[in-house]
Amino acid sequence: MLSTDTTMQLIWLRSDLRLHDNTALSAAAARGPSVAVYLLSPQQWREHDDAPCKVDFWLRNLHELSRALGELNIPLLIRMAPRWDEAPKVLLDLCQQLNIQTVHVNEEYGIHETRRDAAVAEALSAQGIDFYSYLDQLLFKPGTVLTKTGTYFQVFSQFRKVCYERLHGSLPGRVSKPGAQARLNIDSDTVPSAVEGFETPSDHLRALWPAGEDEALRRLDTFADSQIDYYKSERDFPAKPGTSQLSAYLAAGVISPRQCLHAAVQSNQGEFESGKVGAVTWINELLWREFYKHILVGYPRVSRHRAFRPETEALAWRDAPEELLAWQEARTGLPIIDAAMRQLLDTGWMHNRLRMVVAMFLTKNLLIDWREGERFFMRHLIDGDLAANNGGWQWSSSTGTDSAPYFRIFNPLSQSEKFDAEGVFIKHWLPELAGLNKKEVHNPANVGGLFGVADYPSPIVNLSTSRQRALAAFKNLPSRQQAGGGYE
C-alpha cells in the first residue's frame, strides 16, 4: 500500500547505510513521521567505475538496513534513476505522491554529486518542498579547515595541525538513533539482490565482507579493544592482520568517521595526538581520509580526472597495453606486485602498503598514466572511494597534493624484503612459488639459471633502467615553480 494523508519527512539514503549516528535520519525522525528512499542508478555507477562487488555490498547492506528500519516502522522505498540527472523528477514524483514537505540528505562530495543535489534541491524548491543537507561523512565541513589566506590546504601535515586544534576544542558529537514511530500505511519495497550490469561476486568474497551495522561495529570494537595498540608497528606488513578492515564499511557509510574517532580516542584515554602511538596513527589515517575529501571540494579538477599539479599533465606517459594488461592480470614477474594484484582480484581489497607499491610500479617503472590504475582499482575495490583512491594514485605518481617527490620511487624488491621478509604473503597468493626459500621468493628471476621458476613469468621490466626512464620523464617537465603557482 502506498498512500498517506500525513505530512511526512523523506530521508534520501546514499552513502550512509546505517541507523546509528546518521545525521539526516536522526534529523528527519525528530521532525515527524519519516520514510526512507534509495535510488538505484546503474548507468551512473558504471560511468563512475563502481565495482560489482561494491554495488553488491551496497545492496546487501540495504537489505540489512531495511530490516532495521522496519523495526522502527520506517519504510524503505527503492526507486530507479538510471542516471543522476533523472533524480529530480523521481524524487519530486515521490514527494508529491506521499505528501512529503521536507527531504533530508547527508552531504556527498564530488562534482557529479554536488550537481545532482543542487538540481534536486531546485526542483523540490520550485514545488515548495524543503531540502536539508547535513554534514555526516566527514568530521569537518569542507571550507571550514583553511589556510590563513582562506584557501584549501595542499599539504596534509598543515591540514592535520588545524584539525587537531579543532578537536582540542571538542570532538564532533554523535547523534542518537531514532526511536520507533507509529506504523505508516506504506509498505517497504523489496531490496533487489542484484542490479543488471553488475555481476554477483563470489561467495568467498562476500563472506569476507559481511553486511550490516552489527558487523561494522563488531569490527570497530575488536580493533579498538585488541589491535589498535599494534597498528603503528603492524599496519605495513600485509601478512599480518594489522589493519582495521573497516574501509568498505566507511565508504558505504555503514559506520561513521565520528564513531571511529570516538572509539580510537576512548581506547587512548581521551587523547588523539599523544598517548598510545597505535591510536594516534590510526586517527591520522582518519584525517588523511578527511583531507582527500576536502581536496575533492577545494580542487574540483581532481574529480575530472585531472592531475592536481597541472604541470604534470605534460608527462610523456607510455602507451603500453601489453604491460598494462600484465599488471592488471598479476603477470609482471615481480612477486610482491602480482601477489597484491591477486589479493585485489580475489577479495575486492588490497593492503594499503601494497596499494602504494603497485601504484608506483605502474606509474614509475612502467611509466603508464596513473588514471589507468585509478580506474582499474575503482572497478575492483569494495572500498572504492573517489577521494581516497584518486588521492592515493596521485600521491604515488607524484602528480598530486603532498605527493611523493618524483625521485622517490619504491623498489618492489626492497619493499617486498622489508615488509614480507619471510615471503608469507607472496606464497599465499602465488602458491607456484611455495617451494622457494625466503630469499629467493622475492625475485625468482635469479633462481634456476636463465629460466627462473616454471609457471612464473620473467619480470616485464628492468627495475633499474625503468627507474632512470621515469626520472628523465619527470625532469623534462616545465619548471614546477611556474606551473601551478607554487605549493604550500
N, C-alpha and C positions, 0 to 999 in steps of 0.2 A: 504494500500500500504506500502511496506517495502523495499525501495531501495534509495540509495543516492550516489552521486559521491563526496560529500564534506567530507573532513576530520573533524571528529566530536569528541566531548567530551562525555564521558559516566559518569553519576552520578549513582552510585550504592547505592540506599537508603536502610537503615536498621532501626536503632532506632533513626531516625532523620526526622520524617514525617512532615516537615514544610517548608515554603518559607522563613520566616524572620529569620535572624541570623543563617543561615545554611552555615557553612564554606565551605564544599565541593561543594555545589550547587553554592554558590557565586563565588568560585574559577574557577569552570568549565565554568560558563556562561561568566566570564571575558576573558576566553581564546578563546572562539569561540562557534559555534552552538552546542547545547547540547541536549542530550537525557537522560531520567532517566529510571532506571530499578529497579524492586523489585522482589526478589526471594521468591517463596512460598516453604517452607521447612517443611512440616508437620511431617515427620518422626523425624527430628531433634528436632522440637518443642515438640513432645511427649517425646523424650529422656530427654529433659530439663524440663519436667513437666510444660510446659506453660499452663496456664488456658484457657479453652474455651472462657471465657469472655474477656480475654486479646487478644487472636487471633482475636476475633470478633471486638474488639476495634481497632486493627491494620487495619483490612480490612475497617472498617468504616472511619477511618482517611485517609487511602489510597484513598478511593473514593472521599473524600473532597479535598485531595491534588491533585489528578488527574485533577479535575475541575480547581483548582487554577493554576496548571502548564499549563493547556490548554490555559488559558487566556494569558500566556506568550509565547505560541506556543512551549512549551517544552513537547514533547510526553512522556507519562509514559507507559513503556512496562512491562508486567508481564511474568515471566518465572518460570518454575518448576524445583527445585533442591531438591528432597525429603530429601536428607541428604547433609550436607555441603561439604562432600568430592566430590560431583558432581558439586559444584560451579565453579571450574576452567574451566572445559570443557564447561559448559553452557555459561559462560561469554566470554570465548575465541571465541566460535562459533558466539556469538552475535557481538563481536568486528570485526570479520572478515567479517561478513555479512554486517555490516554497515560502514566498513572502519573507524573504531574508532582507534585512536592512543594513547589516554590517558583515563585512568579510575580514577575517583575521589571518595574517600570514607571518611567518618568520622570515626575515631578510635573507636573500641569497645574493651572491656576488658573481660578477662576470657580465660582459656586455649584453649577451642574449637574455640572461636572467633579469637584468635591470630594465631592459626594453620591454620584456614581457610584462613585468609587474607594473610598469608605467602605463602600458596600453590597457591592462585590466582595470587599473585604478581609474583611468579616464573614462572607459566605457561604463563602469559602475556609477561613477560620479554623475555622469550625464543623466542617469535614471534615479538620482537621489540616494544611491546606496553608498555607505561609507566603506573605506578600505584602510585598515590599520595594519602597519607592518612593525615588527619588533626586532630588536637586537637579540639574537639567540644562539647562533652557531659560532659566535666569537665572544671573547671576554671584553673587548673594547670596540666601540663603533668606529669603523673607518672614517678618518677625518678628525678624530679626537686625539690621536697619537702622532704629533707632528714635530718637525724641527723648529728651532727658534724663529726661522724665517717663514714658518707656516706651510712648509712643503712636506710631502710624504718622505719618510726615511728611505734611504737606499742601502744603508749598512745595518746589518742585524744587531750588532753589539750596541749601537746607539739607540735603536728602537727598543731593545730589551731594557736598557737603563731607564727609559721613560716609563715603560710598563712596570718595572719594579717600583718606581716612585708612586705610581698609581695604586699598585697593590698594597704598598705600605699604608696608604690611606684607608683602604678597605678592600676586601675580596669581593668580587662580583657575587651577588646573592643568588641563591637558587629559588625557584618558585615552586609552590606546592602543587601536588597532583590534584586535579579537580575531584569533587565528590560525585556521587551518583545523582542524576537528575530524574525528574519524573519521566515516565515512559512516553515516548512520542508515537504518533500514528505513522511512523516511517520505518520501513524495513531496510536493513543493511543490504548492500549488494554483495554477491559472491566475489571474492578476490580471485582473479584468474591464476592458474598455476603456471601459465606460460604466456608469452607475447610473441606473435608471429614475427619472424625475422631474427629472433634471439634463441638459439638452441639451448636446451636444458643442459647444464653441466653434469659432470659425473657424480654419482652418489658419493664417491670418495671425496671430491672437492666440497660438496655440500656438507658432508659430515665434519669437515674441518672448520666450518663456519656456521654453527647452529644459529637459527634466527631467534630474535626476541630480546626484550629488555632484560629478562631474568638472566640470560646468558651473558649479556654485556656487563651487567652489574656484578655477576659472579666473577668474570674475568678481572674486572677492576678491583674487586675486593681481594682476590687471590694475589694479584700483582702488588697491591699496596701493602698487604699483610706480610707476604713472604718473599717477594722478588725484588721490590724496588730498591732495597739496600744494595743489591748487587748489580743494579742497572748500569752504572758507570763502568764497572770492571768487565761486564759480560756482554754488553749490547753489541760489540763489534765482532763477536765470534759466532758465525752462522750455524755451527753445530750445536750451540748451547741455546736453551730456552730463555734467552736473556732479555727479550722484549715483551711488551705488554699484550701483543696480539689484539689490540683494540682499534687499529686503524680503519678496518672495514666498518666497524660499528660507529665510529666518529664520522666517517664520510657519509653514511646513510642517516646520521642523526639518531641512531638507536641509543646513543649515550651522548651527553653534552660535555663540552670542554669545561664547564663550571663544575660538573660532577667529578671530572678527572682532577681538576685543580684542587678542589676541596679534599679529595681522598689523599692526594700527594702531600698537601700541607698538614693534614691530620697525622699522616704517618711520620711527619718530620717535626712533631711538637710545635706546630704553628708557624714554622719558618718556611720561606720559599727561596731565599738566596744564600742561606747559611745552614749549618747543621749537617744532616746526612747528605753526602755527595751524590748518592744514587737518586734521591728525591729531587735535589736541585737540578741534576742533569735531565731528569725526565720533564720537570717543569719547563726547563729550557727548550725541550722539544715541542711542548705545547705552544710556547711562544714563537718558535720557528713556523709552526702551522699558522699561527696568528699573523705573523709577518708577511707570509706569502699571500694571504687573503687581502691584506691591506695593499700590497703591491698591485694586486689584480684591480683594485678600485682606483688607486692613485696613478697607475700607469697602464691605461686600458690597452695599449698596443700589445701587451703580452697575451691578452685574450684573442688577439687577431693573428696569432702565430708569428708575431714579430719578435725579434731579439730585443731584450731590454736595453742593451748597449747598441745604439744604431750603427756605429761604425763596423760592428761585426757582421752586419748584413752583407758586407762586401767580401766575406771569406770565400775562398775558392773551394767549396765543398766538392768532393768527388762523386761522380755518378758511377757507382759500383754495385749493380743489382745482385750479382752473384755473391759478393762478400756480405751484403746486407742480408740476403737470404740465409747464408751460413750462420750469421749472428742470430737471426730470428729462430732458426731451427736447431740451435745448440750444436753447430758443427764447425766451430772455429779452430779446434785443435788446441785450445787453451783450457785446461780442465776447470779452473775456477769460473771462467766465463760460461762454459757450457753447462756446468752444474747449476749455476744461478739461473740460467735461462730455462733449464728443465724444471727447476722449482717453480718458476713463474707459470710455465705452461701447464703444470700438473696441479698447482694449488691456488692459482689466481693471486699469488702474493710472492714478494721477493724480499729477502733480508735487506735492511737499509744500507749497510756497508756495501753489499754486493750491487745494489742499485747504482751507487757511485762508481764502482769498479767497471761494471758493464757499460755504463754511460760514457765514461772516459775512454774505454776501449773503442767504442763505436765512433765517437766524435774526434778523438785524437789519433789513435793508431790506424783506424780505417779512414779517418777524415770524411765521414759521412754526416750529412746535415742532422743536427740534433732533433729536428722536427720529425724525422723518420722514427727515431727512437721513442720520442714522446708519444707519437700516435700508436706505435706498437704496444707500448706499455698500457695506454688507456684502453686498448682493445682487449687486454687480457687481465688487468688488475681488478680484483674485487673491491679494493680500497681506492680505485682511481678517483682522483680529485684534481681538477684543472689547476688550481693554485699551487698545490704541493708538487704535483707531477711536473708542471712547467718550471717551477722554481728549482727543483732538483736537476732537471735536464739542463737548464740554462746555467746553473752553478757548475755542473760537471764540464760543460762545453766552453766555459769561460766567456759566455755571451750575456750573462745575467747580472742581477744585483748581487753584491757581496760575493762575487764568484771566485772560484779558484784562479790564481794567476795563470795565464795561459801556459807558462813554462812549468807549472806543477802538473805533471802527468803521471797518474798512478801506473806502476808497473804491475801487471796482473800476476806475474810470478812472485814478486816480493810480497804483494798483498796476500796471495794465497799462502805463502810460507809463514807469514806473520799471523794471519787470522784463522787459518785452518791447518796448523802445523802438523797435526797427525793425519791429515787427509780424510778425516771422518765425514765431513760434509761432501767432499768430492766423491768419495766411494759410495756414499748413499745414493747420490743422483747419477753417478757414472759407474755402475757395477762392473762394466767391462774393464775398469782399472783396479778392481779389487785386489788383484794379485801383486800390485806394485808396493814397494815399501814407502815409508813416509817421505823419503827424499825424492824418489822417482816420480811419485804420483802428481807432483805439481807441474812437471814438464816431461811427459812421456816421449817427446821427440828425441830426448837424449838417451832413451833406452832402446836396446835391440838394434844397434847399428843404424843403417840408413833408413830402415822402415818403421821405426818406432814400435808401437803396440798394435797388434792386429785388432781390427774392428774400431780403431780410433783414428781420426784423421790427423794429418800433419798440420801444424799451425798455418793459417791462411795468410799470415803477415809476419814480417820480421820486426820484432818489437823495437829494436834499436834504430833501424833506418826509418821506420814509420814515425817514430818519435821526432826524428830530425825533420821529416817532411811536415809534421804538424807545426813545429816551431817556426819553420820557414814561412808557412802559410799565415801564421799569426803576425810574424814580424813584418810581412808585406802589407799589413793593413794600414790605412791612413792613421795619422797621429791620434792617439787616444785622447789627447787633451782637447783637440779642436772639434772632435766629432760630437760628443754629447754634452758639451758644456762642463765637462769635469764631473766627478762623482764624489759625493761626500763619504 
